[in-house]
Amino acid sequence: MRIPQKVLLDAAKEILNLLGEENESAHIAAEALVSADMRGISTHGVNLLRMMSERVLAGMLAMPTRIDVVADDTTTAVLDGNNGLGQVAAHRALRLSVDKARGSGMGMVLLRNTNNIGALGYFTSSAAEHDGVASIVMTNGNPSVAPYGSAEPFFGTNPLSIGVPALPGRPLVLDMSSSVVARGKIRLASLSGENIPLGWALDDTGTPTCDPGLALKGCLLPLGGPKGSGLAMMIDIFSGMLSGSAYGRGLKSFHELDGATGVGACFIAIDIGRFLDPMSFETKMAEYIQEIKGLRKQTGVAEILLPGEVEWQKQEESRRSGIDIPEPVAKGLDLVLERLGSRLSVTAGRVRESRE
C-alpha cells in the first residue's frame, strides 16, 4: 500500500500520544519511524509501533520518556534513557553531541538504559545535512549474532553509522549492521514464508540454515567473519559497557516481553570546520563523488552507488508517490489505533483529530 507521508506521521504520533508520550517527543519518534519507512528500512519503521504498544501495556516501556543527565563535561556526557523511547533519547544524545562539537570541536555522548533507537542513518544524516557536522553513531542489542567460530549468540546485530556532509541535501551516509543481515529481515522472510540465503544464519544446533523460522531460534552470522565479529565486540563495549548500560548476554529483545532491554548507544560529533574550511570540504567532496561515479563500471553494473544512495532514492520516491507499507503492517496500525480509542485510519487514509 502507498500511504501519504502525513497520514503515516499523524497516525504514528497519535499512537504514541495515546500510549502516554508527550507531544514533542511523540513527534520526534514518529518522524524517525516514518523516515525509516520512507528510506525502505521497514524493519525500523512504523511496524515497531505494534511492539511499542504491547510493551507499554505490559509495563516494559516507560512513557512519557524521561531522560536524566548522569554526567556532563565540556566534550562528553552520559545520559540515562530510563527505559523510554529510544528514538527520543537518541535525538537528545545527538543534539547534545552536536552542541559540544560546535563548542569544542568534538563531542561524545553515551546513552544508557534505552530501547531500540531505530535506523542510525537517520541521525547521522540529520547531523550532516542540517548541522554540517560529521558524526558516528553506534548501538548494541540483544544476543542474536554468533561471535566468529561460535555456534550460539552473544552479540547483537550492533549497527554503526557514519555520516558526512556532501552534496546539498544529500549527505554521504554509511549505515550497516555488524551481522551479515539485520534480524528484522529474517522476521520479514518468516512472515512472508520465504527462505533466506545460506550464510545468513545458523539454527539452534549451530548448522547453517535457509529456514527463517529455524534461524530465529538460532543466530545470525557476523559480517565478513572475524571482521564483523570484532566490530560487533567493539560496538558493544563502547555502547553498553562504557555507557554503564547492559552488554553481551545482559541485553533483552525489544520484540519479546522479557523486561527492559538495557540498550546503550554512542554518539560522536565532529566539527569539520576545526580541520578544514567547510566550503573547501564541500568542494572536495563533490569532486570526490564525481571521480568515483566516473570510474569504469563492472560488467552488468548500470551505476556506481555510494553509501546511503539507494535509501536516498527510495526516500525521494516516497515523497512523490507515498510510502510503501505492507498491507498487514497498515492493518496492524489500524488495530492499534482502534484499540487505543482513536478514529484515525491508515488504510482508509483518514486523519481526523477527534476521537470517540
C-alpha positions in Angstrom: 0.0 0.0 0.0 1.1 3.6 -0.8 0.4 5.7 2.3 0.9 9.5 2.2 3.7 10.7 4.5 1.3 13.0 6.5 -1.2 10.2 7.1 1.5 7.9 8.5 3.1 10.6 10.6 -0.2 11.6 12.1 -1.1 8.0 12.8 2.3 7.3 14.4 2.1 10.4 16.6 -1.5 9.6 17.6 -0.5 6.1 18.8 2.4 7.4 20.8 0.3 10.2 22.3 -2.3 7.7 23.3 0.3 5.4 24.8 1.3 8.3 27.1 4.1 10.1 25.3 4.3 13.9 25.4 3.5 15.7 22.2 7.0 16.9 21.3 8.6 13.5 22.0 5.8 11.7 20.1 6.6 13.9 17.1 10.3 13.2 17.3 9.8 9.4 17.5 7.1 9.5 14.7 9.5 11.4 12.4 12.2 8.8 13.0 9.9 5.8 12.4 8.3 7.2 9.2 11.7 8.3 7.9 12.9 4.7 8.1 9.9 3.5 6.0 10.5 6.3 3.5 14.0 5.0 3.0 12.9 1.4 2.6 14.2 0.4 6.1 10.9 -1.1 7.2 12.5 -3.1 10.0 12.9 0.1 11.9 9.7 1.8 10.7 6.1 2.2 11.9 5.8 -1.6 12.3 7.6 -1.1 15.6 4.6 0.8 16.9 2.8 -2.5 17.5 5.6 -3.8 19.7 5.8 -0.4 21.5 2.1 -0.7 22.3 2.5 -4.2 23.7 5.5 -3.2 25.8 3.8 -0.2 27.2 0.7 -2.2 28.1 3.0 -4.8 29.7 4.8 -2.2 31.8 8.1 -2.8 29.9 8.4 0.6 28.1 8.1 3.8 30.1 6.1 6.7 28.6 6.4 9.6 28.7 10.2 9.3 28.1 12.3 10.9 30.8 16.0 11.5 30.2 18.4 12.1 33.0 21.9 13.6 32.7 24.3 11.3 34.5 27.4 13.2 33.7 28.2 16.3 31.6 31.5 17.9 30.8 32.9 20.2 28.0 33.2 17.5 25.4 31.5 14.4 26.9 28.2 13.4 28.6 26.3 10.4 29.7 22.5 10.2 29.5 20.1 7.7 31.0 17.0 7.0 28.9 15.1 5.4 31.8 13.6 2.7 29.5 11.7 5.2 27.4 11.5 5.6 23.6 14.9 5.0 22.1 14.3 7.4 19.2 13.6 10.3 21.7 16.7 9.6 23.8 18.8 9.2 20.7 17.6 12.6 19.4 18.6 14.2 22.7 22.0 12.5 22.7 22.7 13.5 19.1 21.7 17.2 19.7 24.0 17.3 22.8 26.9 15.8 20.9 26.5 18.3 18.1 26.3 21.2 20.6 29.5 20.0 22.2 31.2 19.7 18.8 30.2 23.2 18.0 31.8 24.5 21.2 34.9 22.3 21.4 35.4 20.7 18.0 34.3 17.3 19.1 31.5 15.8 21.3 30.9 12.3 22.6 27.7 11.4 24.3 26.9 7.9 25.7 23.4 6.8 26.3 22.3 4.0 28.7 19.1 2.2 29.6 17.2 3.0 26.4 15.5 0.9 23.8 15.7 0.3 20.0 16.8 3.7 18.7 15.8 2.9 15.1 17.7 3.4 11.9 21.1 5.0 12.8 21.4 6.7 9.4 18.5 8.9 10.3 20.6 10.6 13.0 23.9 10.8 11.1 22.1 12.1 8.0 20.4 14.8 10.2 23.7 15.9 11.7 25.4 16.2 8.3 22.5 17.8 6.4 21.2 20.2 8.9 24.3 20.9 11.1 27.1 20.4 8.7 28.7 18.1 11.2 30.3 14.7 10.7 29.1 12.0 13.1 29.4 8.4 14.2 26.6 6.6 15.9 26.6 3.0 17.2 24.3 0.9 19.4 24.2 -2.6 20.8 21.3 -5.1 21.0 20.2 -8.4 22.4 22.2 -11.5 21.7 21.4 -12.6 18.1 24.8 -13.0 16.4 27.4 -15.7 17.0 30.9 -14.5 17.5 33.2 -15.8 14.8 33.7 -19.5 15.4 30.9 -19.8 17.9 27.6 -21.7 17.4 25.5 -19.6 19.8 24.5 -15.9 20.0 26.3 -13.4 22.2 26.4 -10.0 20.2 23.5 -8.0 18.9 23.5 -7.0 15.3 25.2 -3.9 16.7 24.9 -1.4 13.9 27.2 1.5 13.0 26.5 4.6 11.0 29.0 7.3 9.8 27.7 10.5 8.1 29.5 13.4 6.5 28.2 16.5 4.6 28.5 16.0 0.9 26.2 17.3 -1.9 23.5 19.8 -0.9 20.6 17.9 0.6 22.4 14.6 0.1 24.9 13.7 2.8 27.1 10.7 2.5 25.8 8.1 5.0 27.1 4.7 5.8 24.6 2.7 7.8 25.4 -1.0 8.4 24.9 -3.8 10.9 27.9 -5.9 12.0 26.0 -9.0 11.1 25.5 -10.4 7.6 21.9 -9.1 7.7 19.6 -7.4 10.1 17.5 -9.7 12.2 14.4 -7.8 11.0 14.9 -9.2 7.5 14.7 -12.8 8.9 11.4 -11.8 10.6 10.0 -10.4 7.4 11.1 -13.6 5.5 9.4 -15.7 8.2 6.2 -13.7 7.9 6.1 -13.9 4.1 7.0 -17.7 4.1 10.2 -17.1 2.1 13.6 -18.9 2.5 16.7 -16.9 3.4 20.1 -17.3 1.7 22.5 -19.8 3.1 25.2 -18.0 5.0 22.9 -15.6 6.8 22.2 -17.7 9.9 22.6 -20.9 12.0 19.8 -23.0 13.5 19.9 -23.7 17.3 22.2 -26.7 16.7 24.8 -24.4 15.0 24.1 -25.7 11.5 23.7 -23.2 8.6 20.0 -22.9 7.5 17.8 -21.4 4.8 14.7 -21.6 7.1 13.9 -18.2 8.7 11.9 -19.9 11.5 14.9 -22.1 12.4 17.2 -19.0 12.0 15.1 -17.0 14.5 15.5 -19.9 17.0 19.3 -19.9 16.3 21.5 -16.9 15.5 22.9 -14.7 12.8 26.4 -14.8 11.4 28.8 -11.8 11.6 29.6 -9.8 8.5 32.9 -10.8 7.0 33.6 -13.5 9.6 36.2 -12.3 12.1 36.0 -8.6 10.9 32.3 -8.3 11.7 32.7 -10.2 14.9 35.4 -7.8 16.1 33.4 -4.8 15.0 30.3 -6.1 17.0 32.5 -6.6 20.0 33.9 -3.0 20.0 30.4 -1.5 19.4 29.1 -3.5 22.4 32.0 -2.2 24.6 31.5 1.4 23.6 27.7 1.4 23.6 27.0 -0.9 26.5 29.9 -1.4 28.9 31.4 2.1 28.7 28.0 3.8 29.0 27.0 1.8 32.1 24.3 0.0 30.2 23.8 -3.7 29.5 26.1 -5.6 27.2 26.6 -9.1 25.9 24.1 -11.5 27.3 22.7 -8.9 29.6 20.5 -7.3 26.9 16.9 -8.4 26.1 15.0 -8.3 22.9 12.6 -5.4 22.1 10.4 -7.9 20.3 9.8 -10.1 23.3 8.1 -9.3 26.6 11.0 -10.3 28.8 11.7 -6.9 30.5 13.7 -3.8 29.9 16.1 -4.2 27.0 19.0 -2.3 28.5 20.2 -0.9 25.2 23.1 1.5 25.1 24.4 3.8 22.3 27.3 6.1 21.5 27.2 9.4 19.6 30.3 11.2 18.3 30.1 14.5 16.5 32.9 16.3 14.8 33.0 19.9 13.7 34.6 19.8 10.2 35.5 23.5 10.4 38.1 22.7 13.1 40.1 20.7 10.5 39.2 22.1 7.1 37.2 25.1 5.8 33.6 23.8 5.3 33.2 25.3 1.9 36.5 23.7 0.8 35.4 20.4 2.2 32.1 20.6 0.3 34.0 21.3 -2.9 36.4 18.4 -2.3 33.5 16.0 -1.5 31.7 17.0 -4.7 34.9 16.3 -6.7 35.5 13.0 -4.8 32.0 11.8 -5.5 32.2 12.7 -9.2 35.5 10.9 -9.5 34.1 7.7 -8.0 30.9 7.9 -10.2 33.1 8.3 -13.3 35.1 5.1 -12.7 34.9 2.3 -15.2 32.0 0.0 -14.2 32.0 -3.7 -13.8 30.2 -5.8 -16.5 26.5 -5.6 -15.9 26.6 -2.6 -13.5 24.5 0.3 -14.5 25.6 2.8 -11.8 28.2 3.0 -9.1 26.2 3.7 -5.9 27.5 5.5 -2.9 26.7 4.6 0.7 23.1 5.7 1.5 22.3 6.4 -2.1 19.7 3.7 -2.5 18.0 4.9 0.7 18.0 8.5 -0.6 16.5 7.4 -3.9 13.8 5.4 -2.1 13.1 8.5 0.1 12.5 10.7 -2.9 10.2 8.1 -4.4 8.2 8.0 -1.1 7.9 11.8 -1.2 6.5 11.7 -4.7 4.3 8.6 -4.6 3.6 7.8 -0.9 5.3 5.4 1.4 5.3 1.7 0.5 3.8 0.0 3.6 2.9 -3.8 3.6 -0.8 -4.2 3.9 -0.5 -6.4 7.1 1.6 -3.6 8.7 -1.0 -0.9 7.8 -3.9 -3.0 9.1 -1.9 -3.7 12.2 -1.6 0.0 12.9 -5.3 0.4 12.4 -5.9 -2.3 15.0 -3.6 -0.5 17.5 -5.4 2.8 16.8 -8.8 1.2 17.3 -7.7 -0.5 20.5 -6.4 2.8 21.8 -9.7 4.5 21.0 -8.6 6.5 18.0 -10.8 7.2 14.9 -7.8 7.6 12.6 -7.3 5.0 9.9 -4.1 4.4 8.0 -5.7 2.1 5.4 -8.6 4.5 4.7 -6.2 7.5 4.6 -8.3 9.4 7.1 -6.7 11.8 9.5 -9.2 13.3 12.0 -8.2 14.8 15.4 -11.5 13.9 17.1 -11.7 10.6 19.0 -14.6 8.6 20.4 
